[in-house]
Every structure is written in structure tokens, then in C-alpha cells.
Amino acid sequence: MIGYVADIEDLTCTNSDFRPVLYTGNKRGQLYTLYGPPNHPDRLDQRTKAEAVASNQHFDGKTTE
């Protein structure tokens, strides 16, 4: 098998190290980081920064899951 496959949620929850290196492969790969802060309601779509700044919508405590 080429690459590394694992349960990322389990690895994250059980990790106590600052930076564990689990796999070093070819540097041509790409890393994508998705961040969605928990202070916005589900399905909120703000297309510009100005629209986001002007918005008064806040997370109501109800999660999607």
C-alpha cells in the first residue's frame, strides 16, 4: 500500500505529542486544513468579509450531528 490510512479522529483524541510524524511520503502531496469555528449556525453562508462582519448571527448551541 502506498500512503497512510488511519482513523484520524481516534489518532487525534489519543494524541499527547506536539507533532507525531506517522508517515513521510513524496512532498508533491497537498494538505488541506478545514476549519469551522463553533460560533456560527449550521449552513451559514457569508460570501464576503463585509457580510460576515455585518452579520449578527451566532451559534445557538444546536449541532448538526
SULHUUR-V64432 format. One record per backbone hydrogen bond with DSSP energy under -1.0 kcal/mol. CO is the residue of the C=O (numbers start at 0). NH is the residue of the N-H. E is the energy in kcal/mol with one decimal. If there is no record, write none. Layout:
BEGIN
co-><CO CO>
nh-><NH NH>
e-><E E>
END
This chain:
BEGIN
co-><5 6 7 8 9 25 40 47 48 49>
nh-><7 10 11 12 13 28 43 51 52 53>
e-><-1.1 -2.4 -2.2 -2.4 -1.9 -1.2 -1.3 -1.8 -2.8 -2.0>
END
